[in-house]
């Protein structure tokens, strides 16, 4: 169950069989909205300033989150919708990041965002379908047990679409990002449909820069209006710098935070100082990285977890410390630049698309990439020339994994996705669960888009939405919220509307944001071509804590569930840190273990639970 002060909501149909579910929520949950019958429609724990409601006759609309809609605009929308399908356009009608809920002639509809930063989950309690914005809340209401097949899948360091979108509990389903859930008036029937489609990439760089600038300005303005105290991250990266400088135009006395670490290869702080110097009145707080917990520190004591296994858990103590710094300066809303990398850097698989539409341009760029990145020629050419569909690619990868054989070398940069591997610590039972799920899924999978480049762009945005959502869940409290404007739907639309060969080039770092912010970012910042990776401070933290990390496997919950052999992990976590050994699958396993431990505690507290193999 979510920790004290965390915000969430549950949507209940207007049916007597669903109403008792509200009584299963934590004691401080309230009936936020009610049906005309008086039964609860939306229940949970939400800050009052995050909810806007309007009604007209039998129609009711609600937005939950940060939304630019005024009461009058929402009332007009409520008066003009007679069919829930007409709600599609409202998802991007206003700036911000928000859930949209509607009751139209008794039918209920709820939708999140295109990136998946705001999610919707559903499950059946008796005959009624319930919905929620957190999977763990819904699982607790349904007394749903953990799904060992999903826990096994989440131990792989790469999961092809759509396997990464499965909730960790039986009987809980996820509405895909960009889709909506509609419930029948009695709550017994439901449908899931698309409300968002990626825009056609037809804009030039200049046109796209104008659209992105307008979208970012709106996104920042909707968060900085009013009197809520606002702070920002100013990491020194181009994305957080853009958000900070736009926020400073709305809030001249803005406070921005920069962490300075001791890694001489990390020049983020230098660029942050350059940006801050160009903003008169900015309250720029710089603090040494040693004031934060070391990476891998404080993990054994975690009890507040996100609603799915996530490597974001490994950053939880540091996220908490950053939150406390912001709160100490009065912050209630903290803006960051997360999601910008995925939108602005693009995915190299677009070269696979470009090779078929504009081959001369594609070959020229591929030659440059080969020289800059040293890409293996044979594997790259083989992957670029291969025209297999997504379903055929997925089936081939699933078959190879199940058979324990390796396919001919391919390059992931130009492929449909990352290739999962089976870590050596998986038990035969876990391997069986993984390979069975892959085989069962292979016959029905569809890509997020017809071409590899667009599919990978959308997948990267959804992966960012998932990771940032977990970071927000770990950070947010009753009086403090993190927010990431780059993952707003209108910002995503602006970026994806630009032709990919203009949005991304091998000759320039993030050309779209540079063009969009040319008159806002200091000229020196516009020349930046570097990006820090944090490897050094991760290694230092691991070295300090590797003994306690190794001891975690002595009482492993995943081993108790029959999913891992703890001995290889125990040995691995005793070794000094190297990127090859301790990134990827090792960190995924550590995060999965921490999550499973805390999920057991939360499940026991709510009276449900997943039996272990020994308890059956």
C-alpha positions in Angstrom: 0.0 0.0 0.0 1.2 3.5 -0.7 2.9 5.4 2.1 1.4 8.1 4.3 0.8 11.3 2.5 1.1 9.8 -1.0 -1.5 10.9 -3.5 -3.7 8.4 -5.5 -7.2 7.9 -6.6 -9.6 5.1 -7.4 -12.6 5.3 -9.8 -15.7 3.4 -8.9 -18.8 2.7 -11.0 -22.2 3.7 -9.8 -23.1 0.3 -8.6 -23.8 -1.1 -5.1 -21.3 -3.9 -5.5 -18.5 -1.4 -6.1 -19.2 1.1 -3.4 -17.9 -1.1 -0.5 -14.4 -1.0 -2.2 -14.0 2.6 -0.9 -14.2 1.2 2.6 -11.0 -0.9 1.9 -8.9 2.2 1.2 -6.6 3.6 3.9 -8.3 5.4 6.8 -7.4 8.9 5.5 -8.9 8.3 2.1 -11.9 10.5 1.2 -14.8 10.5 -1.2 -13.4 13.1 -3.6 -16.3 13.0 -6.0 -19.7 11.3 -5.9 -22.2 10.0 -8.4 -25.6 11.5 -8.5 -26.8 8.5 -6.5 -24.5 9.6 -3.7 -22.2 6.6 -4.1 -18.5 7.4 -4.4 -17.2 8.0 -7.9 -13.6 9.1 -7.2 -12.0 8.2 -3.8 -8.5 8.5 -2.5 -6.0 11.1 -1.4 -5.5 14.2 -3.6 -4.4 17.7 -2.9 -7.4 20.1 -3.5 -5.5 22.3 -5.9 -4.9 19.3 -8.3 -8.6 18.8 -9.0 -10.9 20.7 -11.3 -14.5 19.6 -11.9 -17.4 20.8 -14.1 -20.8 19.5 -14.9 -23.6 20.1 -17.4 -26.8 18.1 -17.2 -25.8 14.4 -17.1 -22.2 15.2 -18.1 -19.4 15.6 -15.6 -15.7 16.3 -16.3 -12.8 16.2 -14.0 -9.1 16.9 -14.5 -6.5 15.7 -11.9 -3.0 17.1 -12.1 -1.4 20.2 -13.6 -3.8 21.5 -16.2 -4.2 24.9 -17.9 -8.0 24.6 -18.2 -10.0 27.2 -16.4 -13.3 26.4 -14.7 -15.1 28.1 -17.6 -13.2 26.1 -20.3 -13.9 22.9 -18.5 -17.6 23.8 -18.1 -17.8 24.5 -21.8 -16.3 21.1 -22.6 -18.8 19.4 -20.3 -21.6 21.1 -22.1 -20.4 20.0 -25.6 -19.7 16.3 -25.2 -22.6 13.9 -25.7 -20.4 10.9 -26.5 -17.3 9.8 -24.5 -15.4 9.4 -27.8 -15.4 13.1 -28.3 -13.2 13.4 -25.2 -10.2 12.3 -27.4 -9.4 15.9 -28.3 -9.5 17.1 -24.7 -6.3 15.1 -23.9 -4.2 17.7 -25.6 -6.7 20.6 -25.5 -4.9 22.1 -22.5 -1.3 22.4 -21.4 0.0 20.4 -18.5 0.1 16.8 -17.3 -3.2 15.4 -16.1 -5.7 12.6 -15.9 -9.0 13.2 -17.6 -12.2 11.7 -16.0 -15.7 11.9 -17.4 -19.2 10.7 -16.7 -21.4 10.9 -19.8 -24.9 9.6 -19.5 -23.8 7.1 -16.9 -20.7 5.8 -18.8 -17.4 6.5 -17.1 -14.2 7.2 -18.9 -10.7 7.7 -17.4 -7.4 8.3 -19.3 -3.8 9.2 -18.5 -1.1 10.6 -20.7 0.7 9.6 -23.9 4.0 9.0 -22.1 2.6 6.8 -19.4 3.7 9.3 -16.7 0.0 9.3 -15.6 -1.3 5.7 -15.8 -4.6 3.9 -15.4 -5.1 0.4 -14.1 -8.2 -1.7 -13.9 -9.4 -4.9 -12.3 -12.6 -6.7 -11.3 -14.1 -6.8 -7.8 -16.9 -9.3 -8.0 -18.9 -8.1 -11.0 -17.7 -4.5 -11.0 -14.6 -3.1 -12.8 -12.6 -0.6 -10.7 -9.9 1.7 -11.9 -7.0 3.5 -10.2 -3.9 5.5 -11.0 -1.7 3.1 -9.0 -1.5 -0.6 -9.5 -0.6 -1.3 -5.9 -3.7 0.5 -4.6 -5.9 -1.5 -7.0 -4.1 -4.8 -6.0 -4.8 -4.1 -2.3 -8.5 -3.5 -3.0 -8.8 -6.7 -5.0 -6.6 -8.7 -2.6 -4.7 -9.6 -5.7 -1.6 -11.9 -5.3 1.8 -11.1 -6.9 2.3 -12.6 -10.3 5.6 -14.6 -10.3 5.8 -14.6 -14.1 6.0 -10.8 -14.1 8.5 -10.8 -11.3 10.7 -13.2 -13.3 10.3 -11.0 -16.4 11.4 -7.9 -14.5 14.7 -9.6 -13.7 15.7 -9.3 -17.4 17.7 -6.2 -18.2 15.8 -5.7 -21.5 12.1 -6.3 -22.1 10.6 -5.9 -25.5 7.3 -4.2 -25.9 4.7 -4.8 -24.4 6.2 -7.1 -21.7 7.4 -4.2 -19.6 3.9 -2.9 -19.2 2.5 -5.8 -17.2 1.5 -5.0 -13.6 3.1 -7.2 -10.9 -0.2 -8.6 -9.7 -2.7 -11.1 -11.0 -6.0 -9.6 -11.9 -4.7 -6.1 -12.4 -4.4 -4.8 -16.0 -2.7 -1.7 -17.3 -4.3 0.7 -19.8 -1.6 1.4 -22.4 -0.2 4.9 -22.5 -2.3 7.1 -24.8 -5.4 4.9 -24.3 -8.5 5.3 -22.2 -10.7 3.0 -20.1 -14.5 3.2 -20.5 -16.9 1.5 -18.1 -20.5 0.7 -18.7 -23.1 2.4 -16.5 -23.4 -0.7 -14.2 -19.6 -1.1 -14.1 -19.8 -4.7 -15.4 -18.5 -4.1 -18.9 -15.4 -2.2 -20.0 -13.5 -1.3 -23.2 -10.0 0.1 -23.8 -9.3 2.3 -26.8 -6.8 4.8 -28.2 -7.3 8.5 -27.6 -3.8 9.7 -28.7 -2.0 9.2 -31.9 1.6 10.3 -32.6 1.6 13.3 -35.0 3.0 12.9 -38.5 6.7 14.1 -38.5 6.4 16.8 -41.2 7.8 20.0 -39.6 11.1 21.6 -40.4 13.6 22.3 -37.6 12.5 26.0 -37.5 8.8 25.2 -37.4 9.3 22.5 -34.8 11.5 24.8 -32.7 8.6 27.3 -32.6 6.1 24.6 -31.6 8.4 23.3 -28.9 9.1 26.7 -27.5 5.4 27.5 -27.2 4.7 24.1 -25.7 7.4 24.4 -23.1 6.4 27.9 -22.2 2.8 26.7 -21.6 4.0 23.7 -19.7 6.1 25.8 -17.3 3.5 28.5 -17.0 0.7 26.1 -15.9 3.0 25.0 -13.0 4.3 28.4 -12.0 1.0 30.3 -12.0 -0.6 30.9 -8.6 1.2 31.2 -5.3 2.6 27.6 -4.7 6.3 27.8 -3.9 8.3 26.5 -6.9 11.9 25.3 -7.2 13.8 23.6 -10.1 16.7 21.3 -10.8 19.5 23.1 -12.6 21.8 20.1 -13.2 23.7 21.9 -16.0 22.1 19.8 -18.7 20.3 21.6 -21.6 16.9 20.2 -20.6 16.9 21.2 -16.9 18.5 24.5 -17.9 15.7 25.3 -20.4 13.0 24.6 -17.7 14.8 26.7 -15.1 15.3 29.7 -17.4 11.7 29.6 -18.5 10.5 29.2 -14.9 12.6 32.2 -13.9 10.7 34.3 -16.4 7.5 33.5 -14.6 9.0 33.5 -11.1 11.8 36.1 -10.9 12.8 35.0 -7.4 13.0 31.3 -8.4 15.2 29.0 -6.4 17.3 26.4 -8.4 19.4 23.6 -7.1 22.7 22.3 -8.5 24.6 19.3 -7.1 28.4 19.5 -7.6 30.3 16.2 -7.3 34.0 15.5 -7.1 34.2 13.7 -10.4 36.5 15.8 -12.6 35.0 14.3 -15.7 31.6 15.6 -14.8 31.3 19.2 -16.0 27.5 19.6 -15.3 28.2 22.1 -12.5 30.3 24.3 -14.8 27.4 24.7 -17.2 24.9 25.2 -14.4 27.0 28.2 -13.2 27.1 29.6 -16.7 23.3 29.4 -17.0 22.6 30.8 -13.5 24.9 33.8 -14.1 22.6 34.9 -17.0 19.5 35.1 -14.8 19.5 38.1 -12.5 17.6 37.4 -9.2 17.9 33.6 -9.5 18.5 32.1 -6.1 21.1 29.5 -7.1 21.8 26.9 -4.4 24.9 24.8 -5.1 25.7 21.9 -2.8 28.3 19.2 -2.8 27.3 15.7 -3.9 28.7 14.3 -0.6 25.7 15.9 1.2 23.5 13.2 -0.5 23.6 9.6 0.5 26.1 7.6 -1.5 24.7 5.5 -4.4 23.7 2.1 -3.1 23.5 3.4 0.4 20.4 3.1 2.7 18.7 0.5 0.4 18.2 -2.2 3.0 15.8 0.0 5.0 13.5 1.0 2.2 9.8 0.5 2.9 8.1 3.1 0.6 8.2 1.6 -2.9 6.7 2.5 -6.3 3.9 0.4 -7.8 6.2 -1.8 -9.9 9.7 -3.2 -9.7 12.0 -0.4 -10.9 15.7 0.5 -10.7 14.5 3.9 -9.6 14.5 2.3 -6.2 18.3 2.4 -6.2 18.0 6.2 -6.2 15.4 6.5 -3.5 17.6 7.7 -0.6 19.1 10.4 -2.9 15.7 11.4 -4.1 14.5 11.8 -0.5 17.5 13.9 0.3 17.0 16.2 -2.7 13.3 16.5 -1.7 14.3 17.6 1.9 16.6 20.2 0.5 13.9 21.7 -1.6 11.3 21.5 1.2 13.8 23.3 3.5 13.6 26.2 1.1 9.8 26.2 1.1 9.2 24.2 -2.1 5.9 22.5 -2.8 6.5 21.9 -6.5 9.8 21.0 -8.0 10.4 21.1 -11.8 13.0 19.0 -13.5 14.2 18.2 -17.1 13.6 14.5 -17.0 12.3 13.0 -20.3 14.2 15.6 -22.4 16.9 13.2 -23.4 14.4 10.7 -25.0 12.5 13.5 -26.8 15.5 15.5 -28.0 18.1 12.9 -28.7 16.0 10.5 -30.7 16.7 6.9 -31.4 19.3 5.8 -34.0 16.9 3.3 -35.5 15.4 6.1 -37.5 18.3 5.4 -39.9 16.6 2.2 -40.8 13.5 4.2 -41.8 15.6 6.9 -43.5 17.6 4.3 -45.5 14.3 3.4 -47.3 12.9 6.9 -47.8 16.1 9.0 -48.3 19.0 6.6 -48.9 21.6 9.1 -49.8 21.1 11.2 -46.6 21.0 8.0 -44.6 24.2 6.6 -45.9 26.0 9.9 -45.3 24.9 9.9 -41.7 25.7 6.3 -41.2 29.2 6.8 -42.4 29.6 9.6 -39.8 28.1 7.5 -37.0 30.4 4.6 -37.9 33.5 6.9 -37.5 32.2 8.6 -34.3 30.9 5.5 -32.5 33.0 2.7 -34.0 29.8 0.7 -34.8 30.6 -2.9 -35.9 30.1 -2.9 -39.6 28.8 -6.4 -40.2 26.1 -6.4 -37.5 25.1 -2.8 -38.4 24.7 -3.6 -42.1 22.8 -6.8 -41.4 20.3 -5.1 -39.1 19.9 -2.1 -41.4 19.1 -4.3 -44.4 16.8 -6.6 -42.5 13.1 -5.8 -43.1 11.5 -8.2 -40.7 8.3 -7.2 -39.1 8.1 -6.6 -35.4 6.1 -9.8 -34.8 8.7 -11.8 -36.8 11.6 -10.2 -34.9 9.9 -10.8 -31.5 9.2 -14.5 -32.4 12.8 -15.0 -33.5 14.2 -13.5 -30.3 11.8 -15.4 -28.1 12.6 -18.7 -29.9 16.4 -18.1 -29.7 16.1 -17.3 -26.0 14.0 -20.4 -25.3 16.3 -22.6 -27.2 19.4 -21.2 -25.5 21.0 -20.3 -28.9 22.4 -17.0 -30.2 21.1 -15.3 -33.3 23.5 -14.0 -35.9 25.0 -10.7 -34.6 22.7 -7.7 -35.0 23.1 -4.1 -33.8 20.5 -3.0 -31.2 20.9 0.7 -32.4 19.0 -0.2 -35.6 16.8 -3.0 -34.5 13.2 -3.2 -33.2 14.5 -3.3 -29.6 16.9 -4.6 -27.0 17.5 -8.3 -26.9 16.8 -9.9 -23.5 19.2 -12.2 -22.0 18.7 -14.8 -19.2 20.9 -14.0 -16.2 22.8 -16.9 -14.7 21.0 -16.5 -11.4 17.6 -17.3 -12.7 16.2 -20.6 -11.5 14.8 -23.2 -14.0 11.3 -22.2 -12.8 12.0 -18.5 -13.6 13.4 -19.4 -17.0 10.3 -21.5 -17.6 8.0 -18.6 -16.7 10.0 -16.1 -18.9 10.2 -18.3 -22.0 6.6 -19.4 -21.7 5.4 -15.7 -21.5 7.6 -14.8 -24.5 6.2 -17.6 -26.6 2.6 -16.8 -25.6 3.1 -13.1 -26.4 4.9 -13.6 -29.7 1.8 -14.4 -31.7 -0.1 -11.3 -30.9 2.5 -8.5 -30.5 2.3 -5.3 -32.5 4.8 -2.4 -32.7 4.0 1.0 -31.4 4.5 2.3 -34.9 5.0 0.7 -38.4 8.6 1.7 -38.7 11.6 1.0 -36.4 12.6 4.5 -35.8 9.2 5.8 -34.8 8.5 2.6 -32.7 11.7 3.1 -30.8 11.1 6.8 -30.3 7.7 6.0 -28.8 9.1 3.2 -26.7 11.8 5.4 -25.3 9.3 8.0 -24.3 7.1 5.4 -22.6 10.2 4.0 -20.8 11.0 7.5 -19.7 7.5 8.0 -18.5 7.6 4.8 -16.5 11.0 5.6 -14.9 10.1 9.2 -14.1 6.7 8.1 -12.7 8.6 5.8 -10.3 10.9 8.6 -9.3 7.9 10.9 -8.6 6.2 8.2 -6.5 9.4 7.8 -4.4 9.7 11.6 -4.0 6.2 13.0 -3.6 4.6 13.6 -0.2 1.4 15.4 0.9 3.1 18.7 0.6 5.7 18.2 -2.1 5.5 17.2 -5.8 8.1 16.6 -8.5 7.0 17.4 -12.0 8.5 16.9 -15.5 7.3 19.3 -18.2 9.1 17.5 -21.0 6.7 14.6 -20.6 3.6 16.7 -21.2 1.5 15.5 -24.1 1.7 18.8 -26.0 5.5 18.9 -25.6 5.8 15.4 -26.9 3.6 16.3 -29.9 5.8 19.3 -30.7 8.9 17.2 -30.7 7.5 14.2 -32.6 6.1 16.6 -35.3 9.6 17.4 -36.5 11.1 15.3 -39.3 13.5 12.9 -37.5 16.5 13.8 -39.7 16.1 17.4 -38.6 15.4 16.6 -34.9 18.5 14.4 -34.6 21.8 14.6 -36.4 25.3 13.1 -35.8 26.9 16.6 -36.1 25.0 18.5 -33.4 23.8 17.8 -29.8 20.1 18.3 -29.4 19.6 20.7 -32.3 15.8 21.1 -31.6 16.1 22.4 -28.1 18.9 24.7 -29.1 16.8 26.2 -31.9 13.8 26.5 -29.6 15.7 28.2 -26.8 18.2 30.2 -28.8 17.2 33.5 -27.3 16.8 32.1 -23.8 19.9 29.9 -23.2 23.2 31.8 -22.8 25.4 31.5 -25.9 28.0 29.5 -24.1 25.5 26.9 -23.0 24.3 26.4 -26.6 27.8 25.2 -27.5 27.7 22.3 -25.1 28.3 18.8 -26.6 29.0 16.7 -23.5 26.9 14.8 -21.0 27.9 13.4 -17.6 27.1 9.7 -16.8 27.7 9.4 -13.0 29.8 6.2 -13.3 32.5 7.3 -10.8 30.1 8.2 -8.0 28.2 5.0 -8.6 31.4 3.0 -8.2 32.3 4.9 -5.0 29.0 4.2 -3.4 29.1 0.5 -4.4 32.5 0.1 -2.8 31.3 1.5 0.4 28.2 -0.6 0.6 29.0 -3.8 -1.3 29.3 -5.9 1.9 25.8 -5.1 3.0 24.5 -5.5 -0.5 26.0 -9.0 -0.7 24.3 -9.9 2.7 20.9 -9.0 1.2 21.0 -12.2 -0.7 21.3 -14.3 2.5 17.6 -13.7 3.1 16.5 -13.1 -0.4 12.7 -12.8 -1.0 13.2 -13.6 -4.7 14.9 -16.9 -3.7 12.0 -17.6 -1.3 9.7 -17.2 -4.3 11.8 -19.7 -6.2 12.9 -17.2 -8.9 16.7 -16.8 -8.3 19.7 -18.7 -7.0 21.2 -16.2 -4.5 24.7 -17.5 -4.6 25.9 -16.0 -7.9 24.5 -12.7 -6.8 26.1 -12.9 -3.4 29.5 -13.5 -5.1 28.9 -10.8 -7.7 28.1 -8.1 -5.1 31.3 -9.0 -3.1 33.4 -8.0 -6.1 34.7 -4.5 -6.8 32.5 -2.4 -9.0 32.8 -2.5 -12.8 30.3 -1.3 -15.3 30.4 -4.6 -17.2 29.5 -6.7 -14.1 27.4 -4.4 -12.0 25.3 -2.4 -14.3 22.3 -3.8 -16.3 21.1 -7.2 -15.0 22.8 -6.9 -11.6 21.1 -3.6 -10.7 17.8 -4.9 -12.1 18.1 -7.9 -9.8 18.9 -5.7 -6.8 16.0 -3.5 -7.5 13.7 -6.5 -7.9 14.9 -7.9 -4.6 14.3 -4.7 -2.7 10.9 -4.3 -4.3 9.8 -7.8 -3.5 10.9 -7.5 0.1 8.9 -4.2 0.6 5.9 -5.6 -1.4 5.7 -8.5 1.0 5.5 -6.2 4.0 2.9 -4.0 2.3 0.8 -7.1 1.3 0.9 -8.5 4.8 -0.3 -5.2 6.2 -3.4 -5.2 3.9 -4.3 -8.8 4.5 -3.7 -10.2 1.0 -0.6 -11.9 -0.3 1.5 -14.0 -2.5 2.3 -17.4 -1.0 5.9 -18.5 -1.3 6.7 -21.8 -2.8 7.4 -23.2 0.7 4.0 -22.0 2.0 1.8 -23.6 -0.7 
